[in-house]
């Protein structure tokens, strides 16, 4: 199993998915800059 953290604002998701061979157990988490800012603020 692999885990991928994907920045949807800077990664072409279609090209990323075409360029890799994934397993059924792989996990994907899509994040954007606004999500990251929120997470950082909530931790402070």
N, C-alpha and C positions, 0 to 999 in steps of 0.2 A: 504494500500500500504506500502510495506517495501522497503528499499534501502540497497543493499549489495555492499560493497567495497571489492573486492576479490584480494588478493595478489597472482598472478598466479605463482610466483616462489616458494611459500611456502605452497600452499594449493592444495591438490589433488582435482581438479575441479569435476571429475567424482564422487568421494565419497561425496563431498559436495552436489551435485545436487541430489544424491540418498537419502541422509539422511534428506532432508527437504521437506516439502510440500509447494509449492509456489503458489501464486495467479497470475492471469493474469496481474494484475496491478503492480507486483513487478518489481523493476529496478535492473539491475546488471551493475557494473562498474569493469572492469578488469584492474588491474595496475601491473606494475613490478617495480623493484628498479630503473631502468633507467628512467621510467616515473616520479617517485617521485623526483629523483635528478634534472631532468629538471625543474619540477615545482618549486622546492625550489630555483634553480638558477635564474629562471626568476622573482621570487618575490624579490630577493635581489638587 
